[in-house]
Amino acid sequence: MSQTAPAYNLTRESLNTITDAEIAFGTVKLLPPYAEVPDDFKRGNHYTDVMNCLFFGKALPEIEMEFREGFQDNEAPIQLNRVVSAHLRSFAPKHEHKIAGLGYLLSLVCVLHPA
């Protein structure tokens, strides 16, 4: 039985779509559907650990971020921060979906390496 790739696709240009209003009030527009989030993000991993730390205002784990090809320009980290902030601020969806989905989104933009 072959597995098909998830339909969720994030491009560098997608990161630029977060508005100031979405920063203020939250959004879910770039959050992948929960069904398309790989199971290891639902169970928890380094990427979801980062999202939980950001959500709860805790210190981030000792990691280094290596941006993936296509996301290596100078503005990508700034835009990624806007995306994450706007999505963490949203009152929807459930916490588990938000953290797993944002962890998956983060993994599409960069690779985390233990420091």
Biopython code that builds the backbone (N, CA, C, O; Angstrom):
import numpy as np
from Bio.PDB.StructureBuilder import StructureBuilder

atoms = [
    (1, "MET", "N", (0.855, -1.173, 0.000)),
    (1, "MET", "CA", (0.000, 0.000, 0.000)),
    (1, "MET", "C", (0.900, 1.235, 0.000)),
    (1, "MET", "O", (1.747, 1.377, 0.882)),
    (2, "SER", "N", (0.734, 2.108, -0.951)),
    (2, "SER", "CA", (1.568, 3.313, -1.027)),
    (2, "SER", "C", (0.901, 4.472, -0.312)),
    (2, "SER", "O", (-0.323, 4.601, -0.286)),
    (3, "GLN", "N", (1.744, 5.309, 0.267)),
    (3, "GLN", "CA", (1.234, 6.491, 0.942)),
    (3, "GLN", "C", (1.323, 7.673, -0.002)),
    (3, "GLN", "O", (2.289, 7.807, -0.753)),
    (4, "THR", "N", (0.325, 8.518, 0.038)),
    (4, "THR", "CA", (0.369, 9.728, -0.771)),
    (4, "THR", "C", (0.879, 10.871, 0.086)),
    (4, "THR", "O", (0.658, 10.905, 1.296)),
    (5, "ALA", "N", (1.558, 11.798, -0.553)),
    (5, "ALA", "CA", (2.070, 12.966, 0.163)),
    (5, "ALA", "C", (0.909, 13.840, 0.609)),
    (5, "ALA", "O", (-0.102, 13.935, -0.087)),
    (6, "PRO", "N", (1.048, 14.474, 1.756)),
    (6, "PRO", "CA", (-0.011, 15.379, 2.206)),
    (6, "PRO", "C", (-0.254, 16.492, 1.192)),
    (6, "PRO", "O", (0.667, 16.927, 0.501)),
    (7, "ALA", "N", (-1.487, 16.942, 1.113)),
    (7, "ALA", "CA", (-1.847, 18.004, 0.171)),
    (7, "ALA", "C", (-1.376, 19.372, 0.662)),
    (7, "ALA", "O", (-1.286, 20.314, -0.126)),
    (8, "TYR", "N", (-1.078, 19.489, 1.946)),
    (8, "TYR", "CA", (-0.665, 20.780, 2.490)),
    (8, "TYR", "C", (0.659, 21.200, 1.878)),
    (8, "TYR", "O", (1.613, 20.422, 1.839)),
    (9, "ASN", "N", (0.710, 22.413, 1.410)),
    (9, "ASN", "CA", (1.921, 22.938, 0.789)),
    (9, "ASN", "C", (2.160, 24.346, 1.310)),
    (9, "ASN", "O", (1.254, 25.179, 1.309)),
    (10, "LEU", "N", (3.365, 24.604, 1.746)),
    (10, "LEU", "CA", (3.741, 25.924, 2.235)),
    (10, "LEU", "C", (4.860, 26.452, 1.358)),
    (10, "LEU", "O", (5.866, 25.773, 1.149)),
    (11, "THR", "N", (4.690, 27.647, 0.850)),
    (11, "THR", "CA", (5.723, 28.271, 0.028)),
    (11, "THR", "C", (6.322, 29.454, 0.778)),
    (11, "THR", "O", (5.763, 29.931, 1.765)),
    (12, "ARG", "N", (7.450, 29.909, 0.298)),
    (12, "ARG", "CA", (8.076, 31.096, 0.892)),
    (12, "ARG", "C", (7.126, 32.274, 0.815)),
    (12, "ARG", "O", (7.029, 33.064, 1.754)),
    (13, "GLU", "N", (6.422, 32.394, -0.307)),
    (13, "GLU", "CA", (5.487, 33.503, -0.496)),
    (13, "GLU", "C", (4.328, 33.442, 0.502)),
    (13, "GLU", "O", (3.777, 34.478, 0.876)),
    (14, "SER", "N", (3.958, 32.238, 0.932)),
    (14, "SER", "CA", (2.879, 32.087, 1.916)),
    (14, "SER", "C", (3.189, 32.832, 3.207)),
    (14, "SER", "O", (2.298, 33.398, 3.841)),
    (15, "LEU", "N", (4.462, 32.824, 3.589)),
    (15, "LEU", "CA", (4.847, 33.482, 4.840)),
    (15, "LEU", "C", (4.561, 34.977, 4.808)),
    (15, "LEU", "O", (4.337, 35.589, 5.852)),
    (16, "ASN", "N", (4.566, 35.563, 3.630)),
    (16, "ASN", "CA", (4.359, 37.011, 3.490)),
    (16, "ASN", "C", (2.898, 37.432, 3.589)),
    (16, "ASN", "O", (2.606, 38.626, 3.543)),
    (17, "THR", "N", (1.980, 36.491, 3.723)),
    (17, "THR", "CA", (0.555, 36.820, 3.647)),
    (17, "THR", "C", (-0.073, 37.219, 4.976)),
    (17, "THR", "O", (-1.246, 37.590, 5.007)),
    (18, "ILE", "N", (0.667, 37.153, 6.061)),
    (18, "ILE", "CA", (0.110, 37.501, 7.374)),
    (18, "ILE", "C", (0.008, 39.018, 7.497)),
    (18, "ILE", "O", (0.991, 39.739, 7.322)),
    (19, "THR", "N", (-1.190, 39.482, 7.798)),
    (19, "THR", "CA", (-1.446, 40.919, 7.910)),
    (19, "THR", "C", (-1.252, 41.392, 9.349)),
    (19, "THR", "O", (-1.174, 40.583, 10.273)),
    (20, "ASP", "N", (-1.176, 42.694, 9.525)),
    (20, "ASP", "CA", (-1.081, 43.257, 10.877)),
    (20, "ASP", "C", (-2.328, 42.935, 11.694)),
    (20, "ASP", "O", (-2.236, 42.713, 12.901)),
    (21, "ALA", "N", (-3.487, 42.907, 11.050)),
    (21, "ALA", "CA", (-4.727, 42.550, 11.754)),
    (21, "ALA", "C", (-4.665, 41.109, 12.256)),
    (21, "ALA", "O", (-5.143, 40.810, 13.350)),
    (22, "GLU", "N", (-4.077, 40.218, 11.460)),
    (22, "GLU", "CA", (-3.948, 38.822, 11.891)),
    (22, "GLU", "C", (-2.936, 38.684, 13.023)),
    (22, "GLU", "O", (-3.078, 37.811, 13.879)),
    (23, "ILE", "N", (-1.932, 39.525, 13.032)),
    (23, "ILE", "CA", (-0.995, 39.542, 14.162)),
    (23, "ILE", "C", (-1.745, 39.946, 15.430)),
    (23, "ILE", "O", (-1.526, 39.369, 16.496)),
    (24, "ALA", "N", (-2.618, 40.926, 15.316)),
    (24, "ALA", "CA", (-3.351, 41.432, 16.478)),
    (24, "ALA", "C", (-4.431, 40.467, 16.962)),
    (24, "ALA", "O", (-4.607, 40.290, 18.167)),
    (25, "PHE", "N", (-5.155, 39.843, 16.031)),
    (25, "PHE", "CA", (-6.341, 39.065, 16.403)),
    (25, "PHE", "C", (-6.221, 37.566, 16.165)),
    (25, "PHE", "O", (-7.094, 36.807, 16.586)),
    (26, "GLY", "N", (-5.166, 37.128, 15.504)),
    (26, "GLY", "CA", (-4.961, 35.709, 15.255)),
    (26, "GLY", "C", (-5.535, 35.249, 13.935)),
    (26, "GLY", "O", (-6.380, 35.914, 13.336)),
    (27, "THR", "N", (-5.065, 34.110, 13.500)),
    (27, "THR", "CA", (-5.522, 33.499, 12.255)),
    (27, "THR", "C", (-5.203, 32.017, 12.283)),
    (27, "THR", "O", (-4.404, 31.554, 13.097)),
    (28, "VAL", "N", (-5.834, 31.282, 11.388)),
    (28, "VAL", "CA", (-5.509, 29.869, 11.174)),
    (28, "VAL", "C", (-5.270, 29.596, 9.690)),
    (28, "VAL", "O", (-5.230, 28.438, 9.272)),
    (29, "LYS", "N", (-5.111, 30.649, 8.897)),
    (29, "LYS", "CA", (-5.100, 30.473, 7.443)),
    (29, "LYS", "C", (-3.942, 29.640, 6.911)),
    (29, "LYS", "O", (-4.090, 29.022, 5.857)),
    (30, "LEU", "N", (-2.808, 29.593, 7.577)),
    (30, "LEU", "CA", (-1.692, 28.774, 7.107)),
    (30, "LEU", "C", (-1.539, 27.480, 7.907)),
    (30, "LEU", "O", (-0.613, 26.706, 7.662)),
    (31, "LEU", "N", (-2.430, 27.244, 8.850)),
    (31, "LEU", "CA", (-2.361, 26.037, 9.671)),
    (31, "LEU", "C", (-2.808, 24.833, 8.844)),
    (31, "LEU", "O", (-3.893, 24.859, 8.264)),
    (32, "PRO", "N", (-1.994, 23.781, 8.779)),
    (32, "PRO", "CA", (-2.419, 22.612, 8.006)),
    (32, "PRO", "C", (-3.607, 21.923, 8.671)),
    (32, "PRO", "O", (-3.731, 21.945, 9.895)),
    (33, "PRO", "N", (-4.482, 21.311, 7.872)),
    (33, "PRO", "CA", (-5.572, 20.522, 8.458)),
    (33, "PRO", "C", (-4.983, 19.422, 9.348)),
    (33, "PRO", "O", (-3.945, 18.844, 9.023)),
    (34, "TYR", "N", (-5.638, 19.141, 10.450)),
    (34, "TYR", "CA", (-5.105, 18.174, 11.413)),
    (34, "TYR", "C", (-4.876, 16.809, 10.771)),
    (34, "TYR", "O", (-3.906, 16.127, 11.099)),
    (35, "ALA", "N", (-5.753, 16.408, 9.867)),
    (35, "ALA", "CA", (-5.623, 15.112, 9.197)),
    (35, "ALA", "C", (-4.351, 15.026, 8.355)),
    (35, "ALA", "O", (-3.873, 13.927, 8.072)),
    (36, "GLU", "N", (-3.801, 16.162, 7.955)),
    (36, "GLU", "CA", (-2.598, 16.179, 7.121)),
    (36, "GLU", "C", (-1.313, 16.382, 7.918)),
    (36, "GLU", "O", (-0.222, 16.404, 7.347)),
    (37, "VAL", "N", (-1.438, 16.527, 9.216)),
    (37, "VAL", "CA", (-0.257, 16.669, 10.075)),
    (37, "VAL", "C", (0.281, 15.265, 10.369)),
    (37, "VAL", "O", (-0.462, 14.421, 10.869)),
    (38, "PRO", "N", (1.556, 15.000, 10.069)),
    (38, "PRO", "CA", (2.123, 13.675, 10.359)),
    (38, "PRO", "C", (2.024, 13.321, 11.846)),
    (38, "PRO", "O", (2.081, 14.193, 12.713)),
    (39, "ASP", "N", (1.874, 12.033, 12.116)),
    (39, "ASP", "CA", (1.659, 11.557, 13.481)),
    (39, "ASP", "C", (2.761, 11.950, 14.456)),
    (39, "ASP", "O", (2.476, 12.210, 15.625)),
    (40, "ASP", "N", (4.020, 12.001, 14.001)),
    (40, "ASP", "CA", (5.086, 12.330, 14.951)),
    (40, "ASP", "C", (4.949, 13.749, 15.491)),
    (40, "ASP", "O", (5.475, 14.048, 16.563)),
    (41, "PHE", "N", (4.258, 14.625, 14.777)),
    (41, "PHE", "CA", (3.995, 15.972, 15.287)),
    (41, "PHE", "C", (2.816, 15.948, 16.258)),
    (41, "PHE", "O", (2.754, 16.770, 17.172)),
    (42, "LYS", "N", (1.893, 15.026, 16.073)),
    (42, "LYS", "CA", (0.764, 14.887, 16.995)),
    (42, "LYS", "C", (1.227, 14.295, 18.323)),
    (42, "LYS", "O", (0.677, 14.612, 19.378)),
    (43, "ARG", "N", (2.242, 13.435, 18.265)),
    (43, "ARG", "CA", (2.794, 12.829, 19.487)),
    (43, "ARG", "C", (3.756, 13.770, 20.198)),
    (43, "ARG", "O", (3.929, 13.689, 21.414)),
    (44, "GLY", "N", (4.380, 14.664, 19.436)),
    (44, "GLY", "CA", (5.328, 15.617, 20.002)),
    (44, "GLY", "C", (6.751, 15.327, 19.562)),
    (44, "GLY", "O", (7.174, 14.173, 19.501)),
    (45, "ASN", "N", (7.479, 16.386, 19.257)),
    (45, "ASN", "CA", (8.878, 16.276, 18.834)),
    (45, "ASN", "C", (9.564, 17.617, 19.093)),
    (45, "ASN", "O", (8.994, 18.482, 19.758)),
    (46, "HIS", "N", (10.770, 17.798, 18.581)),
    (46, "HIS", "CA", (11.511, 19.048, 18.823)),
    (46, "HIS", "C", (10.750, 20.268, 18.299)),
    (46, "HIS", "O", (10.784, 21.336, 18.911)),
    (47, "TYR", "N", (10.076, 20.108, 17.181)),
    (47, "TYR", "CA", (9.349, 21.227, 16.576)),
    (47, "TYR", "C", (8.145, 21.630, 17.431)),
    (47, "TYR", "O", (7.885, 22.817, 17.625)),
    (48, "THR", "N", (7.420, 20.642, 17.935)),
    (48, "THR", "CA", (6.275, 20.965, 18.786)),
    (48, "THR", "C", (6.730, 21.456, 20.155)),
    (48, "THR", "O", (6.033, 22.245, 20.793)),
    (49, "ASP", "N", (7.902, 20.991, 20.616)),
    (49, "ASP", "CA", (8.459, 21.515, 21.873)),
    (49, "ASP", "C", (8.691, 23.022, 21.762)),
    (49, "ASP", "O", (8.393, 23.774, 22.690)),
    (50, "VAL", "N", (9.226, 23.455, 20.619)),
    (50, "VAL", "CA", (9.451, 24.888, 20.388)),
    (50, "VAL", "C", (8.124, 25.636, 20.428)),
    (50, "VAL", "O", (8.026, 26.692, 21.053)),
    (51, "MET", "N", (7.107, 25.098, 19.769)),
    (51, "MET", "CA", (5.803, 25.772, 19.739)),
    (51, "MET", "C", (5.184, 25.849, 21.131)),
    (51, "MET", "O", (4.606, 26.873, 21.497)),
    (52, "ASN", "N", (5.299, 24.779, 21.905)),
    (52, "ASN", "CA", (4.770, 24.810, 23.271)),
    (52, "ASN", "C", (5.499, 25.842, 24.122)),
    (52, "ASN", "O", (4.870, 26.551, 24.909)),
    (53, "CYS", "N", (6.809, 25.934, 23.975)),
    (53, "CYS", "CA", (7.568, 26.945, 24.724)),
    (53, "CYS", "C", (7.108, 28.349, 24.351)),
    (53, "CYS", "O", (6.917, 29.196, 25.224)),
    (54, "LEU", "N", (6.931, 28.593, 23.066)),
    (54, "LEU", "CA", (6.458, 29.911, 22.630)),
    (54, "LEU", "C", (5.053, 30.185, 23.153)),
    (54, "LEU", "O", (4.763, 31.292, 23.608)),
    (55, "PHE", "N", (4.184, 29.188, 23.090)),
    (55, "PHE", "CA", (2.802, 29.358, 23.542)),
    (55, "PHE", "C", (2.741, 29.691, 25.030)),
    (55, "PHE", "O", (1.994, 30.578, 25.444)),
    (56, "PHE", "N", (3.528, 28.976, 25.828)),
    (56, "PHE", "CA", (3.475, 29.148, 27.281)),
    (56, "PHE", "C", (4.482, 30.168, 27.812)),
    (56, "PHE", "O", (4.573, 30.370, 29.022)),
    (57, "GLY", "N", (5.236, 30.811, 26.924)),
    (57, "GLY", "CA", (6.192, 31.833, 27.342)),
    (57, "GLY", "C", (7.385, 31.282, 28.092)),
    (57, "GLY", "O", (7.951, 31.961, 28.948)),
    (58, "LYS", "N", (7.773, 30.055, 27.780)),
    (58, "LYS", "CA", (8.921, 29.428, 28.432)),
    (58, "LYS", "C", (10.178, 29.636, 27.597)),
    (58, "LYS", "O", (10.104, 30.018, 26.429)),
    (59, "ALA", "N", (11.320, 29.385, 28.201)),
    (59, "ALA", "CA", (12.595, 29.474, 27.479)),
    (59, "ALA", "C", (12.636, 28.411, 26.389)),
    (59, "ALA", "O", (12.184, 27.283, 26.582)),
    (60, "LEU", "N", (13.185, 28.792, 25.242)),
    (60, "LEU", "CA", (13.298, 27.853, 24.132)),
    (60, "LEU", "C", (14.395, 26.835, 24.407)),
    (60, "LEU", "O", (15.377, 27.149, 25.079)),
    (61, "PRO", "N", (14.235, 25.610, 23.892)),
    (61, "PRO", "CA", (15.307, 24.623, 24.049)),
    (61, "PRO", "C", (16.553, 25.065, 23.284)),
    (61, "PRO", "O", (16.471, 25.892, 22.377)),
    (62, "GLU", "N", (17.697, 24.513, 23.652)),
    (62, "GLU", "CA", (18.960, 24.833, 22.980)),
    (62, "GLU", "C", (18.961, 24.175, 21.606)),
    (62, "GLU", "O", (19.213, 22.976, 21.485)),
    (63, "ILE", "N", (18.678, 24.959, 20.575)),
    (63, "ILE", "CA", (18.620, 24.447, 19.207)),
    (63, "ILE", "C", (19.243, 25.448, 18.242)),
    (63, "ILE", "O", (19.371, 26.635, 18.541)),
    (64, "GLU", "N", (19.617, 24.945, 17.100)),
    (64, "GLU", "CA", (20.028, 25.793, 15.990)),
    (64, "GLU", "C", (19.044, 25.546, 14.861)),
    (64, "GLU", "O", (18.641, 24.410, 14.611)),
    (65, "MET", "N", (18.660, 26.619, 14.179)),
    (65, "MET", "CA", (17.719, 26.513, 13.066)),
    (65, "MET", "C", (18.471, 26.680, 11.755)),
    (65, "MET", "O", (19.232, 27.631, 11.578)),
    (66, "GLU", "N", (18.249, 25.752, 10.847)),
    (66, "GLU", "CA", (18.823, 25.836, 9.506)),
    (66, "GLU", "C", (17.653, 25.958, 8.531)),
    (66, "GLU", "O", (16.880, 25.016, 8.357)),
    (67, "PHE", "N", (17.532, 27.111, 7.904)),
    (67, "PHE", "CA", (16.413, 27.321, 6.995)),
    (67, "PHE", "C", (16.591, 26.485, 5.733)),
    (67, "PHE", "O", (17.690, 26.375, 5.188)),
    (68, "ARG", "N", (15.495, 25.907, 5.288)),
    (68, "ARG", "CA", (15.506, 25.053, 4.099)),
    (68, "ARG", "C", (15.655, 25.888, 2.834)),
    (68, "ARG", "O", (15.432, 27.099, 2.831)),
    (69, "GLU", "N", (16.036, 25.209, 1.772)),
    (69, "GLU", "CA", (16.152, 25.865, 0.473)),
    (69, "GLU", "C", (14.814, 26.512, 0.122)),
    (69, "GLU", "O", (13.755, 25.908, 0.292)),
    (70, "GLY", "N", (14.878, 27.722, -0.360)),
    (70, "GLY", "CA", (13.673, 28.470, -0.685)),
    (70, "GLY", "C", (13.220, 29.387, 0.441)),
    (70, "GLY", "O", (12.401, 30.280, 0.228)),
    (71, "PHE", "N", (13.756, 29.164, 1.645)),
    (71, "PHE", "CA", (13.401, 29.971, 2.814)),
    (71, "PHE", "C", (14.648, 30.626, 3.421)),
    (71, "PHE", "O", (14.641, 30.993, 4.596)),
    (72, "GLN", "N", (15.699, 30.772, 2.643)),
    (72, "GLN", "CA", (16.977, 31.228, 3.184)),
    (72, "GLN", "C", (17.250, 32.713, 3.004)),
    (72, "GLN", "O", (18.381, 33.152, 3.210)),
    (73, "ASP", "N", (16.261, 33.491, 2.630)),
    (73, "ASP", "CA", (16.486, 34.930, 2.470)),
    (73, "ASP", "C", (16.429, 35.628, 3.831)),
    (73, "ASP", "O", (15.975, 35.042, 4.814)),
    (74, "ASN", "N", (16.882, 36.858, 3.884)),
    (74, "ASN", "CA", (16.964, 37.610, 5.142)),
    (74, "ASN", "C", (15.610, 37.886, 5.783)),
    (74, "ASN", "O", (15.528, 38.037, 7.002)),
    (75, "GLU", "N", (14.552, 37.955, 4.991)),
    (75, "GLU", "CA", (13.225, 38.262, 5.528)),
    (75, "GLU", "C", (12.485, 37.023, 6.036)),
    (75, "GLU", "O", (11.524, 37.157, 6.795)),
    (76, "ALA", "N", (12.903, 35.841, 5.643)),
    (76, "ALA", "CA", (12.182, 34.622, 6.025)),
    (76, "ALA", "C", (12.030, 34.464, 7.542)),
    (76, "ALA", "O", (10.931, 34.142, 7.992)),
    (77, "PRO", "N", (13.078, 34.674, 8.357)),
    (77, "PRO", "CA", (12.893, 34.537, 9.807)),
    (77, "PRO", "C", (11.872, 35.527, 10.370)),
    (77, "PRO", "O", (11.100, 35.186, 11.266)),
    (78, "ILE", "N", (11.873, 36.729, 9.853)),
    (78, "ILE", "CA", (10.922, 37.752, 10.313)),
    (78, "ILE", "C", (9.502, 37.342, 9.958)),
    (78, "ILE", "O", (8.593, 37.439, 10.783)),
    (79, "GLN", "N", (9.318, 36.885, 8.727)),
    (79, "GLN", "CA", (7.988, 36.479, 8.282)),
    (79, "GLN", "C", (7.522, 35.215, 9.006)),
    (79, "GLN", "O", (6.342, 35.089, 9.334)),
    (80, "LEU", "N", (8.438, 34.281, 9.256)),
    (80, "LEU", "CA", (8.086, 33.079, 10.015)),
    (80, "LEU", "C", (7.630, 33.454, 11.418)),
    (80, "LEU", "O", (6.669, 32.879, 11.929)),
    (81, "ASN", "N", (8.298, 34.397, 12.041)),
    (81, "ASN", "CA", (7.896, 34.866, 13.363)),
    (81, "ASN", "C", (6.480, 35.439, 13.332)),
    (81, "ASN", "O", (5.690, 35.197, 14.245)),
    (82, "ARG", "N", (6.161, 36.197, 12.286)),
    (82, "ARG", "CA", (4.809, 36.752, 12.147)),
    (82, "ARG", "C", (3.773, 35.635, 11.998)),
    (82, "ARG", "O", (2.698, 35.693, 12.596)),
    (83, "VAL", "N", (4.103, 34.623, 11.198)),
    (83, "VAL", "CA", (3.188, 33.493, 10.993)),
    (83, "VAL", "C", (2.923, 32.784, 12.318)),
    (83, "VAL", "O", (1.772, 32.558, 12.692)),
    (84, "VAL", "N", (3.988, 32.440, 13.017)),
    (84, "VAL", "CA", (3.841, 31.709, 14.276)),
    (84, "VAL", "C", (3.080, 32.548, 15.299)),
    (84, "VAL", "O", (2.174, 32.041, 15.960)),
    (85, "SER", "N", (3.434, 33.814, 15.435)),
    (85, "SER", "CA", (2.757, 34.694, 16.399)),
    (85, "SER", "C", (1.269, 34.800, 16.117)),
    (85, "SER", "O", (0.451, 34.699, 17.031)),
    (86, "ALA", "N", (0.919, 35.002, 14.864)),
    (86, "ALA", "CA", (-0.493, 35.157, 14.500)),
    (86, "ALA", "C", (-1.278, 33.877, 14.759)),
    (86, "ALA", "O", (-2.431, 33.932, 15.187)),
    (87, "HIS", "N", (-0.667, 32.735, 14.506)),
    (87, "HIS", "CA", (-1.371, 31.473, 14.711)),
    (87, "HIS", "C", (-1.460, 31.103, 16.192)),
    (87, "HIS", "O", (-2.480, 30.572, 16.630)),
    (88, "LEU", "N", (-0.422, 31.372, 16.960)),
    (88, "LEU", "CA", (-0.486, 31.093, 18.397)),
    (88, "LEU", "C", (-1.517, 31.973, 19.087)),
    (88, "LEU", "O", (-2.094, 31.575, 20.099)),
    (89, "ARG", "N", (-1.747, 33.141, 18.561)),
    (89, "ARG", "CA", (-2.679, 34.104, 19.145)),
    (89, "ARG", "C", (-4.143, 33.731, 18.881)),
    (89, "ARG", "O", (-5.040, 34.203, 19.580)),
    (90, "SER", "N", (-4.378, 32.903, 17.895)),
    (90, "SER", "CA", (-5.742, 32.537, 17.515)),
    (90, "SER", "C", (-6.422, 31.716, 18.612)),
    (90, "SER", "O", (-5.775, 30.927, 19.301)),
    (91, "PHE", "N", (-7.732, 31.910, 18.763)),
    (91, "PHE", "CA", (-8.502, 31.128, 19.731)),
    (91, "PHE", "C", (-8.930, 29.781, 19.156)),
    (91, "PHE", "O", (-9.440, 28.934, 19.889)),
    (92, "ALA", "N", (-8.735, 29.575, 17.884)),
    (92, "ALA", "CA", (-9.067, 28.306, 17.240)),
    (92, "ALA", "C", (-7.783, 27.769, 16.634)),
    (92, "ALA", "O", (-6.862, 28.552, 16.401)),
    (93, "PRO", "N", (-7.681, 26.550, 16.381)),
    (93, "PRO", "CA", (-8.486, 25.399, 16.790)),
    (93, "PRO", "C", (-8.054, 24.926, 18.177)),
    (93, "PRO", "O", (-7.508, 25.702, 18.962)),
    (94, "LYS", "N", (-8.301, 23.650, 18.473)),
    (94, "LYS", "CA", (-7.858, 23.096, 19.746)),
    (94, "LYS", "C", (-6.339, 23.215, 19.869)),
    (94, "LYS", "O", (-5.615, 23.248, 18.873)),
    (95, "HIS", "N", (-5.888, 23.276, 21.095)),
    (95, "HIS", "CA", (-4.456, 23.439, 21.368)),
    (95, "HIS", "C", (-3.605, 22.366, 20.672)),
    (95, "HIS", "O", (-2.561, 22.682, 20.101)),
    (96, "GLU", "N", (-4.038, 21.124, 20.716)),
    (96, "GLU", "CA", (-3.270, 20.024, 20.133)),
    (96, "GLU", "C", (-3.072, 20.223, 18.636)),
    (96, "GLU", "O", (-1.982, 19.990, 18.113)),
    (97, "HIS", "N", (-4.124, 20.653, 17.948)),
    (97, "HIS", "CA", (-4.033, 20.904, 16.504)),
    (97, "HIS", "C", (-3.101, 22.076, 16.238)),
    (97, "HIS", "O", (-2.259, 22.017, 15.341)),
    (98, "LYS", "N", (-3.248, 23.115, 16.999)),
    (98, "LYS", "CA", (-2.422, 24.311, 16.804)),
    (98, "LYS", "C", (-0.934, 23.990, 16.963)),
    (98, "LYS", "O", (-0.127, 24.369, 16.115)),
    (99, "ILE", "N", (-0.569, 23.302, 18.030)),
    (99, "ILE", "CA", (0.837, 23.010, 18.304)),
    (99, "ILE", "C", (1.395, 22.013, 17.288)),
    (99, "ILE", "O", (2.495, 22.208, 16.772)),
    (100, "ALA", "N", (0.653, 20.958, 17.002)),
    (100, "ALA", "CA", (1.114, 19.968, 16.018)),
    (100, "ALA", "C", (1.225, 20.596, 14.635)),
    (100, "ALA", "O", (2.205, 20.374, 13.924)),
    (101, "GLY", "N", (0.220, 21.379, 14.254)),
    (101, "GLY", "CA", (0.227, 22.012, 12.938)),
    (101, "GLY", "C", (1.339, 23.028, 12.779)),
    (101, "GLY", "O", (1.994, 23.074, 11.738)),
    (102, "LEU", "N", (1.559, 23.840, 13.796)),
    (102, "LEU", "CA", (2.646, 24.824, 13.723)),
    (102, "LEU", "C", (4.018, 24.150, 13.776)),
    (102, "LEU", "O", (4.964, 24.615, 13.140)),
    (103, "GLY", "N", (4.124, 23.071, 14.523)),
    (103, "GLY", "CA", (5.376, 22.315, 14.516)),
    (103, "GLY", "C", (5.673, 21.772, 13.129)),
    (103, "GLY", "O", (6.808, 21.836, 12.657)),
    (104, "TYR", "N", (4.647, 21.236, 12.479)),
    (104, "TYR", "CA", (4.807, 20.727, 11.117)),
    (104, "TYR", "C", (5.165, 21.863, 10.164)),
    (104, "TYR", "O", (6.059, 21.716, 9.331)),
    (105, "LEU", "N", (4.477, 22.987, 10.282)),
    (105, "LEU", "CA", (4.780, 24.158, 9.454)),
    (105, "LEU", "C", (6.244, 24.562, 9.643)),
    (105, "LEU", "O", (6.952, 24.812, 8.668)),
    (106, "LEU", "N", (6.691, 24.626, 10.889)),
    (106, "LEU", "CA", (8.079, 24.987, 11.179)),
    (106, "LEU", "C", (9.048, 24.017, 10.505)),
    (106, "LEU", "O", (10.086, 24.431, 9.990)),
    (107, "SER", "N", (8.710, 22.729, 10.508)),
    (107, "SER", "CA", (9.595, 21.724, 9.908)),
    (107, "SER", "C", (9.694, 21.870, 8.397)),
    (107, "SER", "O", (10.681, 21.441, 7.799)),
    (108, "LEU", "N", (8.694, 22.464, 7.777)),
    (108, "LEU", "CA", (8.732, 22.695, 6.333)),
    (108, "LEU", "C", (9.616, 23.888, 5.982)),
    (108, "LEU", "O", (10.106, 23.998, 4.858)),
    (109, "VAL", "N", (9.815, 24.776, 6.949)),
    (109, "VAL", "CA", (10.605, 25.990, 6.734)),
    (109, "VAL", "C", (12.059, 25.787, 7.148)),
    (109, "VAL", "O", (12.963, 26.317, 6.501)),
    (110, "CYS", "N", (12.294, 25.034, 8.208)),
    (110, "CYS", "CA", (13.665, 24.879, 8.694)),
    (110, "CYS", "C", (13.877, 23.517, 9.343)),
    (110, "CYS", "O", (12.928, 22.797, 9.651)),
    (111, "VAL", "N", (15.128, 23.194, 9.536)),
    (111, "VAL", "CA", (15.535, 21.982, 10.240)),
    (111, "VAL", "C", (16.106, 22.422, 11.581)),
    (111, "VAL", "O", (16.922, 23.342, 11.646)),
    (112, "LEU", "N", (15.676, 21.767, 12.641)),
    (112, "LEU", "CA", (16.189, 22.073, 13.977)),
    (112, "LEU", "C", (17.292, 21.089, 14.335)),
    (112, "LEU", "O", (17.151, 19.880, 14.146)),
    (113, "HIS", "N", (18.380, 21.618, 14.848)),
    (113, "HIS", "CA", (19.513, 20.801, 15.290)),
    (113, "HIS", "C", (19.768, 21.100, 16.762)),
    (113, "HIS", "O", (19.811, 22.266, 17.154)),
    (114, "PRO", "N", (19.940, 20.058, 17.589)),
    (114, "PRO", "CA", (20.300, 20.320, 18.985)),
    (114, "PRO", "C", (21.613, 21.102, 19.042)),
    (114, "PRO", "O", (22.554, 20.813, 18.302)),
    (115, "ALA", "N", (21.661, 22.087, 19.925)),
    (115, "ALA", "CA", (22.876, 22.923, 20.037)),
    (115, "ALA", "C", (23.898, 22.255, 20.923)),
    (115, "ALA", "O", (24.980, 22.802, 21.138)),
]
sb = StructureBuilder()
sb.init_structure("model")
sb.init_model(0)
sb.init_chain("A")
sb.init_seg("    ")
for serial, (resi, resn, name, xyz) in enumerate(atoms, 1):
    if name == "N":
        sb.init_residue(resn, " ", resi, " ")
    sb.init_atom(name, np.array(xyz, "f"), 0.0, 1.0, " ", f" {name:<3s}", serial, name[0])
structure = sb.get_structure()
